[in-house]
């Protein structure tokens, strides 16, 4: 199930876990809660156009989601 309300996108994968993406406009960030990698914060990089993890190695949000969802679902996922 996927729901979106008040700036929060929730992806419920049943027994596989739940992803929560939360807009943080005052901080200009997106916060992610992942059942595999835990909490992370992302800053927008205007040069690349990507949302990058604020911790090294600054992995793009889409790359992490593609990797984790592919692992959980057992098939290739590309967002």
Steps between C-alpha positions, in 0.01 A plus 500: 500500500615853423356806674582870485373756750637825642837465329552138611524213251459155656575173319376200696644169384327275753742266675791654305466831686395859446677792333413855601614806300433829673547849352677743732455839326657713778820292475472455122536125557325170445509258791485127436418220739598163351442150642848403374726802548310695767463878508677727251484866397542625145599841366427613144810547286422768241795402279400135454127541566515208746401470864825395674542336840646756739748235623797380296517356241193720418311228313204622292157422644383329179803267499434389858129442433574306179752279681288433809169446319671264254644306793169481686283416198745261334486676164658804340340832598588830332339823615 
